[in-house]
Amino acid sequence: MTVYYNGKIFADDKFHTALAVEGEIISAAGGSELLERHPAAEKVDLEGRLVLPGFNDSHLHLFEYALEKSRLSLRAARSAAEVIAAGRMRLKKTRDIVVGVGYNDALFAGSRPLTRDDLDKISADAPVIVYRVCGHAAVCNGAALRRAGLDGATGDLVDSASGIAREQALELLKPLTEVSDAGEIKALLRDGIRDLYRHGITSVGSNDIDDENYEAVARAYRELYRGATPRVRVNLQATISSEAALSELAGLLPATDSYLRLGAVKVFADGSLGAKTAYLKENYRGENHRGILTLPEEELARVVRMAAGFRLPVLVHAIGDGAIDIALRVLSANKQALRLGSGVVHAQVTDKKQLKIFRDKKIRVFVQPAFINTDVAFLSDRVGRERAETSYAFGTLYRDTVAAFGSDAPVESANPFRGLFCAVARSDFEGRKYLNPAEALTLKEAVMAYTAGGAEATGEKHVKGKLKAGYYADFIVLDTDIFSSPPAALLDAKVVMTVVGGKIVYRNSVRL
């Protein structure tokens, strides 16, 4: 038994000062009476600090998040020249291939995208592949295109003249970049998990598994979670399209384990706004295309039926209103899918009719408020002011259905405080541009969406996401009382301690 006392412990509509933990479970939340009731318990003085339930990132890519840290980060690049310089430095170390991640042409002068010609200046012989920050497009040099069999290809998915590959074409690049060694996968996952603790994340919905890698990645997860390693609670979201593969995957992973389970089937209906591959109802403003529908409606319906046969929900990646229309239509037509908790991931460009369907059908949403920081700069230019005014409607979705917040890391930082800020302030981090302030959440609502909302979305609302008796002892201690501070303070808030299953798994330099 451990009693944590002298804290400000968030409990929905009030605050407690003490928390009693027995094993992995909270046995009581209250005040100083818990110290009197358990005189022999180990005691931890919280020194007046704020305590929250552990954050639940409802949708990220844990394996890719960890893998990105071993690749060339281009998030700070602001020009093609900077990418070229960084790539040349990287090539001196790797000598055989350069894989860059996080490049964002929207931040370049004139928003000029990278091209094949730029990357050929890094190397004419070694493959160079640079993934856009959204993960839905990449730029390749000539060597990479030739190695992938894409040189000379043209069309919506590949333009070899510019070196750009989009959506499904990215699958052809995987043999050049993938990690398949089980030991390396386990090491990367372990590193990623430790980094999540630093951000106070104790549960995740992670989309790491697909038709090609499911056996290797699932086995790595299973082996990792058999050992006494740092752990988060993981609901795996698997992009699996065949019944045979899903059956095999279900046999590899536990269905009910509180730390690791196969939680959902994840499908992609479109791309991203940044890459202009999100599928819209109408053309992108000033352009003659609507984006890319990556999964036909009839195929989506088939996958939904397949998943229901395994009693699994389906989570549909849908960013554009065209893709959201299709997702809502298919999910609404399958009552079992709705009962199982199926939903839409991202749900960014929406109209009033779609928001009403989300409400009426109680279709769950897995949204990323931190996207506002980057997307506020170009949303109206891409979809028009009218559509922008009903988009990123996180306040409406929170009030009308089950809304679970997340980061989509490594697309955005895994840091939940950034998402909380954008949900509350509805602006970029500098407070210069605002998006639909009427859709702002209160800080309490935003915290609930990042904790209890994620638990409810995965059917765990009775055991996770709140600090009360009978719930998992997953909680975090902060260095800042965010409830008594202006929204800007969220961007500087830090986690002092992270506890998962009653065990302290992270402490920063501030000792309690």
Secondary structure as GFF3:
##gff-version 3
##sequence-region A 1 512
A	DSSP	beta_strand	2	5	.	.	.	ID=ss1
A	DSSP	beta_strand	8	11	.	.	.	ID=ss2
A	DSSP	beta_strand	14	16	.	.	.	ID=ss3
A	DSSP	beta_strand	18	22	.	.	.	ID=ss4
A	DSSP	beta_strand	25	30	.	.	.	ID=ss5
A	DSSP	alpha_helix	33	37	.	.	.	ID=ss6
A	DSSP	beta_strand	42	45	.	.	.	ID=ss7
A	DSSP	beta_strand	50	53	.	.	.	ID=ss8
A	DSSP	beta_strand	55	60	.	.	.	ID=ss9
A	DSSP	alpha_helix	62	68	.	.	.	ID=ss10
A	DSSP	beta_strand	72	73	.	.	.	ID=ss11
A	DSSP	alpha_helix	80	94	.	.	.	ID=ss12
A	DSSP	beta_strand	98	103	.	.	.	ID=ss13
A	DSSP	three_ten_helix	105	107	.	.	.	ID=ss14
A	DSSP	three_ten_helix	109	111	.	.	.	ID=ss15
A	DSSP	alpha_helix	116	120	.	.	.	ID=ss16
A	DSSP	beta_strand	128	132	.	.	.	ID=ss17
A	DSSP	beta_strand	137	140	.	.	.	ID=ss18
A	DSSP	alpha_helix	142	148	.	.	.	ID=ss19
A	DSSP	beta_strand	158	159	.	.	.	ID=ss20
A	DSSP	beta_strand	164	166	.	.	.	ID=ss21
A	DSSP	three_ten_helix	167	173	.	.	.	ID=ss22
A	DSSP	alpha_helix	174	177	.	.	.	ID=ss23
A	DSSP	alpha_helix	182	198	.	.	.	ID=ss24
A	DSSP	beta_strand	201	210	.	.	.	ID=ss25
A	DSSP	alpha_helix	214	226	.	.	.	ID=ss26
A	DSSP	beta_strand	233	239	.	.	.	ID=ss27
A	DSSP	alpha_helix	243	252	.	.	.	ID=ss28
A	DSSP	beta_strand	260	268	.	.	.	ID=ss29
A	DSSP	alpha_helix	297	309	.	.	.	ID=ss30
A	DSSP	beta_strand	314	318	.	.	.	ID=ss31
A	DSSP	alpha_helix	321	332	.	.	.	ID=ss32
A	DSSP	alpha_helix	335	339	.	.	.	ID=ss33
A	DSSP	beta_strand	343	346	.	.	.	ID=ss34
A	DSSP	alpha_helix	352	361	.	.	.	ID=ss35
A	DSSP	beta_strand	364	367	.	.	.	ID=ss36
A	DSSP	alpha_helix	371	375	.	.	.	ID=ss37
A	DSSP	alpha_helix	379	383	.	.	.	ID=ss38
A	DSSP	alpha_helix	385	388	.	.	.	ID=ss39
A	DSSP	alpha_helix	394	400	.	.	.	ID=ss40
A	DSSP	beta_strand	403	405	.	.	.	ID=ss41
A	DSSP	alpha_helix	416	425	.	.	.	ID=ss42
A	DSSP	three_ten_helix	437	439	.	.	.	ID=ss43
A	DSSP	alpha_helix	443	449	.	.	.	ID=ss44
A	DSSP	alpha_helix	452	457	.	.	.	ID=ss45
A	DSSP	beta_strand	475	478	.	.	.	ID=ss46
A	DSSP	three_ten_helix	482	484	.	.	.	ID=ss47
A	DSSP	three_ten_helix	487	492	.	.	.	ID=ss48
A	DSSP	beta_strand	495	500	.	.	.	ID=ss49
A	DSSP	beta_strand	503	507	.	.	.	ID=ss50
###
